[in-house]
Amino acid sequence: QVQLVESGGGLVQAGGSLRLSCAASGSIFSINTMAWYRQAPGKQRELVATVTTSGSTNYADSVKGRFTISRDNAKNTMCLQMMSLKPEDTAVYYCYARDFRLDYWGKGTLVTVSS
């Protein structure tokens, strides 16, 4: 069993920055891949960025050059540094983790970008 808890969401003006964090607890020794997803109102949930235990990362085209995903294996945390935020980034952001047999999801944190 793995539990994921997101934090750091909030309201920010266009062009501003936010940093999201995800804390993992439980059977974290089995986790390989972690990721951030987001879902805007009325839209499909989409993959934002992924990071493996080795540090390999991938980003959606819409956030390349603006977002940075990172992972601290010793602290069992994952972060998403978001820069130059745009109104279209407004969404609920979800922390995701995967082990050899199960998927785990956080409850989400809301990011609202004004104007």
C-alpha positions as CSV (number, residue, x, y, z in Angstrom):
1,Q,0.0,0.0,0.0
2,V,1.2,3.5,-1.0
3,Q,-0.3,6.8,0.0
4,L,0.4,10.0,-2.0
5,V,-0.3,13.5,-0.7
6,E,0.0,16.6,-2.8
7,S,0.6,20.2,-1.6
8,G,1.5,23.6,-3.0
9,G,-1.5,24.4,-5.2
10,G,-3.1,27.8,-5.1
11,L,-3.9,31.0,-7.0
12,V,-1.3,32.7,-9.1
13,Q,-1.2,35.4,-11.8
14,A,-0.2,34.6,-15.3
15,G,3.6,34.6,-15.6
16,G,4.1,33.6,-12.0
17,S,5.5,30.4,-10.4
18,L,4.4,27.6,-8.1
19,R,6.0,24.5,-6.7
20,L,4.0,21.4,-6.2
21,S,5.2,18.6,-3.8
22,C,4.1,15.0,-3.4
23,A,4.9,13.0,-0.3
24,A,4.8,9.2,-0.5
25,S,4.4,6.8,2.4
26,G,3.8,3.1,2.9
27,S,5.4,0.4,0.7
28,I,7.5,2.9,-1.2
29,F,10.4,0.5,-1.8
30,S,8.4,-0.9,-4.7
31,I,7.8,2.4,-6.6
32,N,9.6,2.7,-9.9
33,T,7.9,5.5,-11.9
34,M,6.3,8.6,-10.6
35,A,4.5,11.3,-12.5
36,W,2.3,14.4,-12.5
37,Y,-1.0,14.5,-14.2
38,R,-3.5,17.3,-14.5
39,Q,-7.2,17.7,-15.4
40,A,-8.8,20.9,-16.4
41,P,-12.6,21.4,-16.1
42,G,-14.4,19.6,-19.0
43,K,-11.2,18.0,-20.3
44,Q,-9.4,14.7,-20.2
45,R,-6.8,14.0,-17.7
46,E,-3.4,14.5,-19.3
47,L,0.2,13.5,-18.4
48,V,2.4,16.4,-17.5
49,A,5.7,14.9,-16.6
50,T,7.3,11.6,-15.5
51,V,10.4,10.7,-13.6
52,T,12.0,7.3,-12.9
53,T,14.1,6.2,-9.9
54,S,17.2,6.7,-12.1
55,G,16.2,10.3,-12.7
56,S,15.1,10.0,-16.3
57,T,12.4,12.6,-17.1
58,N,9.9,13.3,-19.8
59,Y,7.6,16.3,-20.4
60,A,4.4,17.1,-22.3
61,D,5.1,19.4,-25.2
62,S,2.9,22.0,-23.6
63,V,5.1,22.4,-20.5
64,K,8.6,21.8,-21.9
65,G,11.0,24.7,-20.9
66,R,8.6,25.9,-18.2
67,F,8.1,23.0,-15.8
68,T,10.8,20.9,-14.0
69,I,10.0,17.5,-12.4
70,S,12.4,16.2,-9.7
71,R,12.5,13.3,-7.2
72,D,14.3,12.9,-3.9
73,N,14.4,9.1,-3.3
74,A,15.9,9.5,0.2
75,K,13.1,11.8,1.3
76,N,10.4,9.9,-0.7
77,T,9.2,13.1,-2.3
78,M,8.6,14.4,-5.8
79,C,8.2,18.0,-6.9
80,L,7.0,20.0,-9.9
81,Q,8.5,23.4,-10.3
82,M,6.2,25.5,-12.6
83,M,7.4,28.7,-14.2
84,S,5.8,31.2,-16.5
85,L,2.4,29.9,-15.7
86,K,-0.4,30.4,-18.2
87,P,-4.2,30.4,-17.8
88,E,-4.4,27.1,-19.7
89,D,-2.3,25.5,-16.9
90,T,-5.3,25.9,-14.6
91,A,-6.2,22.4,-13.5
92,V,-6.3,19.9,-10.6
93,Y,-2.8,18.4,-10.5
94,Y,-2.4,14.7,-9.4
95,C,0.6,12.8,-8.1
96,Y,0.9,9.3,-9.6
97,A,3.1,6.3,-8.7
98,R,3.4,2.8,-10.0
99,D,4.9,-0.4,-8.7
100,F,5.1,-3.9,-10.2
101,R,1.3,-4.5,-10.0
102,L,-0.6,-1.4,-8.9
103,D,-1.2,2.3,-9.7
104,Y,-1.5,4.9,-6.9
105,W,-3.1,8.3,-7.1
106,G,-3.1,11.3,-4.8
107,K,-6.3,13.3,-4.2
108,G,-5.1,16.3,-6.2
109,T,-4.2,19.9,-5.6
110,L,-5.9,22.8,-7.5
111,V,-3.8,25.3,-9.5
112,T,-5.6,28.4,-10.7
113,V,-3.8,30.9,-13.0
114,S,-5.6,34.2,-13.4
115,S,-6.0,36.4,-16.5
